[in-house]
Amino acid sequence: MDGGLTMVRSSRKPRRLVVGDETFLWSVGHHHRTDGGRYQDCREVLTIRRSGARGRLLVVFRAGPDRLVPDGLLPSGALGTAAGSWLNLHEPGAVRALLDEAVSRGWHPDNPPTEQLDGWGLFARAVPAQKRRSASSAPGGRC
């Protein structure tokens, strides 16, 4: 044994995402209802806020036909469609792509209330944006 430590990140502590001169804080959570010992209405929720701002964005991904969210089989943060598109909400690139799409649709971090968006409405444009960003940052421009 080398005596090294393994650090496990607390899933409840917000992570930082720096975009230009702004710092955003984000976290991922899972929510559902329990009815008679069965989980229902499973949804993955990405919470984003700009550091120091009053507003907060909840990007909600609900399970549904052709929409896959963690339900005991998929790992936390994994989102997918029956068509084979996937995002991992624990990856900063995925969060950045969803943030960019939300801002392009009018979300502003200084709005005081909490705004909730249907994540699947952002998903279709966020998946290719994240792949483009990942490919352009990889050595040689490829993954």
Solvent accessible surface area in square Angstrom, and as a share of the most:
residue,aa,sasa,rsa
1,M,242,1.08
2,D,136,0.71
3,G,65,0.63
4,G,58,0.55
5,L,161,0.80
6,T,120,0.70
7,M,162,0.72
8,V,131,0.75
9,R,128,0.47
10,S,62,0.40
11,S,79,0.51
12,R,214,0.78
13,K,134,0.57
14,P,62,0.39
15,R,62,0.23
16,R,166,0.61
17,L,20,0.10
18,V,82,0.47
19,V,27,0.16
20,G,69,0.66
21,D,154,0.80
22,E,68,0.30
23,T,33,0.19
24,F,6,0.03
25,L,34,0.17
26,W,4,0.01
27,S,30,0.20
28,V,19,0.11
29,G,27,0.26
30,H,69,0.31
31,H,86,0.38
32,H,67,0.30
33,R,132,0.48
34,T,88,0.51
35,D,79,0.41
36,G,80,0.77
37,G,68,0.66
38,R,173,0.63
39,Y,143,0.55
40,Q,62,0.27
41,D,56,0.29
42,C,17,0.10
43,R,49,0.18
44,E,1,0.01
45,V,13,0.08
46,L,0,0.00
47,T,31,0.18
48,I,0,0.00
49,R,89,0.32
50,R,47,0.17
51,S,58,0.37
52,G,79,0.76
53,A,15,0.11
54,R,177,0.65
55,G,0,0.00
56,R,101,0.37
57,L,0,0.00
58,L,32,0.16
59,V,0,0.00
60,V,11,0.06
61,F,0,0.00
62,R,102,0.37
63,A,52,0.40
64,G,31,0.30
65,P,127,0.80
66,D,97,0.50
67,R,99,0.36
68,L,74,0.37
69,V,4,0.02
70,P,10,0.06
71,D,84,0.43
72,G,77,0.74
73,L,163,0.81
74,L,49,0.24
75,P,94,0.59
76,S,70,0.45
77,G,0,0.00
78,A,14,0.11
79,L,0,0.00
80,G,0,0.00
81,T,27,0.16
82,A,73,0.57
83,A,101,0.78
84,G,49,0.47
85,S,37,0.24
86,W,109,0.38
87,L,7,0.03
88,N,55,0.28
89,L,0,0.00
90,H,59,0.26
91,E,77,0.35
92,P,60,0.37
93,G,21,0.21
94,A,0,0.00
95,V,0,0.00
96,R,65,0.24
97,A,2,0.01
98,L,0,0.00
99,L,3,0.02
100,D,52,0.27
101,E,13,0.06
102,A,0,0.00
103,V,73,0.42
104,S,81,0.52
105,R,130,0.47
106,G,57,0.55
107,W,8,0.03
108,H,91,0.41
109,P,12,0.07
110,D,60,0.31
111,N,63,0.32
112,P,76,0.48
113,P,84,0.53
114,T,63,0.37
115,E,60,0.27
116,Q,105,0.47
117,L,42,0.21
118,D,86,0.44
119,G,0,0.00
120,W,18,0.06
121,G,35,0.33
122,L,3,0.02
123,F,9,0.04
124,A,74,0.58
125,R,151,0.55
126,A,0,0.00
127,V,11,0.06
128,P,57,0.36
129,A,24,0.19
130,Q,22,0.10
131,K,124,0.53
132,R,158,0.58
133,R,82,0.30
134,S,47,0.30
135,A,36,0.28
136,S,90,0.58
137,S,91,0.59
138,A,20,0.15
139,P,128,0.81
140,G,80,0.77
141,G,41,0.39
142,R,189,0.69
143,C,140,0.84
